Amino acid sequence: MSWEDHAPTRRPCPCGKGHYTVFQRSDDWGRFEERWEMECGACKEKYGLHSATYNRKGIHETSSGWVPHAVLQEVAAARLRVEEADKRLTADAASQFGEPWRAHFDGKAKKTIWSELTEDGKCYPSLGTFYTHVRDSGLDRVLARYFDRRELSTVIRILGPSASTLGERMAEVERLERELDARSSCARQQAFS
Ligand SMILES: [Zn+2]
């Protein structure tokens, strides 16, 4: 599929003495891309582009605007803190609880394992999909996937109190994530567009 360029739009820059240009293109699949280019020297020194993708009623929307470089750096630093805490958490979780996690399911029937993992099918995957995953990747790899942070709550639920430290660390990463969201939405509110 080919991209189609739209006519660029010129808009006044934050200082008002120059402008920036927005280049847009789209394709037949409904994909849409935008590139913002600051063409005022003074504003280029002061501002950088902040883009945030957020979910509005299931549709991902990107909002962009010019914010001071210092604000961009704060958002980037907050993002780095989330990523690092996330990496540390998942690495520690796998090294501390990987063995007890595997041992917990040792010798159990696949259907029992599925039932524990999904609380009898309350969450993904269905039994059939679970069988397919086990057949394609092996049980060890299927179980290892639960050490992704989005899935860690399942490990905590099943291993119980012995894994409670993981719950505390998860809450800490979530706190950092909220901090990032707050900084990002603050940047979005003050963005010039
Ligand atoms: Zn300017």
Residues whose N, C-alpha, C, O or C-beta is under 5 A from the ligand:
A	BS01	ZN	C13 P14 C15 G16 K17 G18 C40 A42 C43
